């Protein structure tokens, strides 16, 4: 009889642990990356914070998706009084098409000009230069003209 109780104890304990492990709810380990779609006006007032995408260089970035057409020439303008802006334009594969830290006006605002060779969705990334700072900013993607 003593052997029978010992055997039952060894069988029930693993079963109880298995039941406990399968009863716990599953949790996602990471959030799904989804850039913000720019509105039809292609401009937005927003804020960069420490809850945005870590850049790996100590700062954070905020990404926006915009559809552009082959032949478009665009100006991407980022203005902030709270941090030194850096703007990056990436194609659908995440390849950097261009970037700008300081615009031609001598401020720390960013102004990037780009010619689009292939139609599709592009990502505009706003971040602080050298990962230094967060705060409010204004972003505008303007189509200058279409090349015929």
Wavefront OBJ file of the C-alpha trace (Angstrom):
o trace
v 0.000 0.000 0.000
v 2.851 2.401 0.780
v 4.314 1.796 -2.715
v 0.912 2.565 -4.297
v 0.694 5.996 -2.532
v 4.229 6.914 -3.594
v 3.451 6.015 -7.217
v 0.243 8.067 -7.164
v 2.172 11.098 -5.794
v 4.746 10.880 -8.616
v 2.034 10.669 -11.271
v -0.191 13.463 -9.936
v 2.469 16.126 -9.373
v 3.629 16.330 -13.043
v -0.008 16.263 -14.156
v -0.831 19.178 -11.828
v 2.153 21.203 -13.094
v 1.199 20.531 -16.735
v -2.381 21.627 -16.092
v -1.197 24.798 -14.349
v 1.187 25.688 -17.183
v -1.449 25.258 -19.877
v -4.069 27.225 -17.925
v -2.001 30.435 -17.857
v -2.869 32.990 -20.566
v -0.340 33.515 -23.340
v 1.144 36.998 -23.693
v 2.829 38.551 -26.706
v 6.474 39.309 -26.111
v 6.715 42.279 -28.458
v 4.311 44.704 -30.089
v 3.787 44.527 -33.839
v 5.573 47.293 -35.746
v 3.070 49.462 -37.613
v 4.064 52.892 -38.966
v 1.501 55.692 -38.751
v -0.263 56.435 -42.043
v 0.070 60.107 -42.954
v -3.305 61.779 -43.558
v -4.295 62.944 -47.057
v -2.859 66.397 -46.297
v 0.539 64.694 -45.784
v 1.189 66.810 -42.719
v 0.905 66.200 -39.009
v 1.652 67.787 -35.638
v 2.922 65.049 -33.352
v 5.377 64.276 -30.559
v 8.471 62.094 -30.280
v 8.717 60.289 -26.929
v 10.557 57.511 -25.138
v 7.623 55.218 -26.014
v 8.480 55.330 -29.731
v 10.833 53.020 -31.657
v 14.294 52.656 -30.030
v 16.929 53.543 -32.634
v 19.769 51.567 -31.088
v 21.837 54.750 -30.716
v 20.180 55.907 -27.515
v 17.259 57.775 -29.070
v 13.793 57.092 -30.411
v 12.087 57.394 -33.791
v 8.541 57.810 -35.058
v 7.689 56.330 -38.476
v 5.037 57.387 -40.987
v 3.895 55.710 -44.200
v 3.161 57.744 -47.313
v 2.362 56.592 -50.854
v 4.484 58.282 -53.508
v 4.448 58.014 -57.294
v 7.347 57.456 -59.694
v 8.489 60.838 -60.989
v 7.388 62.750 -57.874
v 9.793 65.263 -56.411
v 9.091 65.742 -52.724
v 10.236 68.008 -49.910
v 10.045 66.542 -46.411
v 10.065 69.185 -43.716
v 10.378 68.529 -39.960
v 10.230 71.456 -37.545
v 10.637 71.375 -33.760
v 11.439 73.929 -31.088
v 12.063 71.122 -28.592
v 14.761 68.925 -30.201
v 17.260 68.835 -33.084
v 15.385 66.912 -35.786
v 16.652 64.278 -38.198
v 14.447 63.031 -41.051
v 15.003 59.820 -43.029
v 13.177 58.579 -46.144
v 13.122 54.784 -46.658
v 11.714 52.663 -49.481
v 9.423 49.640 -49.017
v 12.449 47.437 -48.268
v 13.688 49.731 -45.479
v 16.605 51.027 -47.559
v 17.482 54.667 -46.795
v 16.802 56.873 -49.825
v 18.007 60.054 -48.119
v 18.304 61.836 -44.800
v 18.790 65.343 -43.489
v 19.776 66.789 -40.136
v 19.754 70.574 -40.586
v 17.901 72.497 -43.260
v 19.426 75.323 -45.340
v 17.956 78.026 -43.074
v 20.663 77.517 -40.417
v 18.287 76.044 -37.806
v 18.222 72.522 -36.408
v 15.035 71.779 -38.388
v 15.280 69.197 -41.183
v 14.492 69.582 -44.875
v 14.988 66.671 -47.280
v 14.450 66.767 -51.056
v 13.978 63.483 -52.922
v 13.096 62.276 -56.406
v 10.920 59.172 -56.391
v 11.872 56.553 -58.990
v 9.397 53.824 -58.057
v 5.734 54.127 -57.015
v 4.783 52.629 -53.676
v 4.698 53.029 -49.924
v 7.607 54.879 -48.352
v 8.508 55.396 -44.701
v 9.361 58.813 -43.312
v 11.238 58.525 -40.012
v 11.448 61.417 -37.554
v 14.063 61.200 -34.830
v 16.317 63.406 -32.739
v 19.847 64.034 -34.006
v 22.340 61.825 -32.121
v 19.439 60.421 -30.073
v 19.310 63.615 -28.028
v 15.819 64.724 -27.124
v 12.108 64.276 -27.542
v 9.154 66.613 -27.894
v 6.629 68.124 -30.259
v 7.258 68.471 -33.985
v 5.551 69.301 -37.271
v 6.032 67.033 -40.323
v 5.040 67.839 -43.895
v 5.647 65.815 -47.058
v 5.022 68.115 -50.025
v 4.927 67.029 -53.649
v 6.838 69.728 -55.537
v 6.036 68.581 -59.044
v 5.579 65.497 -61.148
v 8.156 64.904 -63.857
v 6.487 64.246 -67.235
l 1 2 3 4 5 6 7 8 9 10 11 12 13 14 15 16 17 18 19 20 21 22 23 24 25 26 27 28 29 30 31 32 33 34 35 36 37 38 39 40 41 42 43 44 45 46 47 48 49 50 51 52 53 54 55 56 57 58 59 60 61 62 63 64 65 66 67 68 69 70 71 72 73 74 75 76 77 78 79 80 81 82 83 84 85 86 87 88 89 90 91 92 93 94 95 96 97 98 99 100 101 102 103 104 105 106 107 108 109 110 111 112 113 114 115 116 117 118 119 120 121 122 123 124 125 126 127 128 129 130 131 132 133 134 135 136 137 138 139 140 141 142 143 144 145 146 147 148
